[in-house]
């Protein structure tokens, strides 16, 4: 695979535009990249949580709305059709990170777009602030590291 033009991209819940405390979703402006390529193959390398999550949940899904190309979405019939799983994150206090091995394609990255990220419980229900995330009123924060390889026509 030709990796010329690859972007290593790091973004976090701190990049969200909805800045009220103890959110259960994170609206992030994604894209607007100065690149000659429109479409990328994205490999999620790692996701790290700061804690402030209910450990007995076992793991959480980080899900993105309107990020992946249609054919690369996961869990049809369970998630909304415009959602994809970006990662599965352990809630074990000793290891609040994951090496995900999840990949997908995204389109039109030269044009900025608003993407909504949210954390879901293992049963695919939304996390509840103060119960599943944002424990003790402390904002649950996360960081995603992703490799984006251009899809050349």
C-alpha positions in Angstrom: 0.0 0.0 0.0 1.4 3.4 -1.0 1.3 5.5 2.2 2.5 8.8 0.6 0.3 11.6 2.1 -0.5 9.7 5.3 -1.7 11.8 8.2 -1.2 10.9 11.8 -4.2 12.5 13.4 -4.9 12.9 17.2 -8.1 14.4 18.5 -9.8 14.3 21.8 -13.0 15.0 23.7 -11.4 18.4 24.6 -11.8 19.4 20.9 -15.6 19.4 21.2 -17.7 22.4 20.3 -20.3 21.7 22.9 -18.4 22.8 26.0 -20.9 22.4 28.8 -19.6 20.2 31.6 -20.5 16.5 31.9 -21.6 16.0 28.3 -22.7 12.6 27.0 -21.8 13.4 23.4 -19.0 15.3 21.9 -19.5 17.4 18.7 -16.1 17.7 17.0 -15.2 19.5 13.7 -13.4 16.9 11.6 -11.7 17.5 8.3 -10.7 20.7 6.6 -7.3 19.1 5.9 -5.0 20.8 3.5 -4.3 17.7 1.3 -4.7 16.8 -2.3 -6.8 13.7 -1.3 -10.5 13.6 -0.6 -10.9 10.1 0.8 -8.9 8.3 3.4 -8.5 4.8 4.9 -8.5 5.3 8.7 -6.8 3.0 11.1 -7.6 3.7 14.8 -4.4 3.0 16.6 -5.3 3.8 20.2 -8.0 5.3 22.4 -7.2 6.4 26.0 -9.7 7.4 28.7 -8.9 9.5 31.7 -11.1 7.4 34.0 -14.2 8.8 35.6 -16.2 5.8 34.2 -18.0 2.9 35.9 -15.5 0.1 36.0 -18.2 -2.6 36.2 -19.4 -1.8 32.7 -16.3 -3.8 31.5 -16.0 -1.8 28.3 -17.5 1.1 26.4 -17.9 1.8 22.7 -16.8 5.1 21.2 -19.2 5.7 18.3 -19.0 8.3 15.6 -22.0 9.7 13.7 -21.3 10.6 10.0 -17.6 9.9 10.0 -17.3 6.6 8.1 -18.3 6.0 4.5 -21.6 4.1 4.3 -20.2 0.7 3.4 -17.8 0.8 6.4 -20.3 1.1 9.2 -20.5 -1.5 11.9 -23.4 -3.4 13.6 -26.2 -2.8 11.1 -29.5 -3.2 12.8 -28.1 -2.3 16.2 -26.6 1.1 15.5 -28.1 3.9 13.5 -27.1 3.6 9.8 -24.9 6.7 10.0 -22.9 5.5 13.1 -19.7 3.5 13.2 -17.7 2.1 16.1 -14.4 3.9 16.4 -13.1 1.8 19.3 -13.9 -0.5 22.2 -12.4 0.8 25.5 -11.8 -1.2 28.6 -13.2 0.4 31.8 -10.7 -1.5 34.0 -9.0 1.2 36.1 -5.6 -0.4 35.4 -6.0 -0.2 31.6 -8.2 2.6 30.3 -6.9 2.2 26.8 -7.2 0.1 23.8 -5.4 -0.9 20.7 -8.4 -1.2 18.5 -7.5 -2.7 15.2 -10.6 -0.9 13.8 -10.4 0.7 10.4 -12.9 2.4 8.0 -13.0 4.8 5.1 -14.0 8.4 5.4 -14.9 10.8 2.5 -14.4 14.4 1.7 -11.9 15.3 4.4 -10.9 18.5 2.8 -14.3 19.8 3.7 -14.8 20.4 7.5 -17.8 18.6 8.9 -19.3 18.2 12.4 -19.1 14.7 13.7 -20.8 13.6 16.9 -19.0 11.1 19.1 -20.6 9.4 22.1 -19.8 6.6 24.5 -22.1 3.6 24.6 -22.4 0.8 27.1 -21.8 -2.8 26.1 -25.5 -3.2 25.5 -25.3 -0.3 22.9 -27.4 2.0 25.1 -26.2 5.6 25.8 -23.9 6.1 28.8 -25.6 8.1 31.6 -23.7 11.1 32.9 -22.9 10.6 36.6 -23.6 6.9 36.5 -21.6 5.4 33.6 -19.3 8.4 32.7 -18.5 11.7 34.3 -18.4 10.0 37.7 -18.5 12.5 40.7 -19.0 15.3 38.3 -15.6 15.0 36.7 -15.7 15.1 32.9 -14.8 11.8 31.2 -12.2 12.6 28.6 -10.7 10.6 25.8 -8.0 10.8 23.1 -8.0 9.0 19.8 -4.8 8.4 17.7 -5.6 7.5 14.1 -3.5 6.9 11.0 -5.2 8.2 7.8 -3.9 6.8 4.6 -5.1 8.5 1.4 -7.2 6.6 -1.1 -5.7 7.4 -4.5 -7.9 7.2 -7.5 
